[in-house]
Amino acid sequence: MFNEDNSKAGLFPLTGSVLLPGSLLPLHVFETRYQQLVRDALDGSQQIGVARLISTPTDDNNCSPIHPFVGLAEILSHREMRDGRFHVLLRGVGRAKYESDLASGAPYRVAAIKEVSDVAPAKGELRMKSLYKQLIAVSDQLSYALSGGGDEIRKMVRGAKGPGQCADILSGALIADPDMRQKILECLDPADRIDLVLTHVSRLLVEVSPREAMPN
């Protein structure tokens, strides 16, 4: 439920969370200003940009520095408590470049943003297709090596609409480190993004394979 003006977003700054396209983020919204952001998003007058704080927040997150890329979010589900708090489930729907803060009457931080899309692979389509094929193969191996959740991984990989989306979905499911997630959020070359995720998934496979037997 986005407003028609996609050139701005109400920012939800977080210390250790990065929202990637296709991933989910549950939040307990207890601050009054962010409760208002949720209400504005629900009525369609504002979109939400999940921003990662660069350092320990100040007393006022409206002044704290953030990373240059934010994850655009939609509210997938919500529940409002009697005291005004919200439990919300956000889903990542895109990437945006933070440009500047905007003056507004809102109690939360509002920023000028520019939505960004994937660029053409700098080193060619053939490299991307090769990396994508490797990512699918390694993800399949990982899915069979895990004691649980393998079916979901295979469904995610095969349900992705292209290499870039596949990398995003796997990152959201398998990568917890916020620095790596931020790096993936800021990577607009789908081939390079796949390469980053492939390295991580391959490392996971090495870690779990000795403990779980692969099927014949």
Order of alpha helices (4+ residues) and beta strands (2+ residues): beta-beta-alpha-beta-beta-beta-beta-alpha-alpha-alpha-alpha-alpha
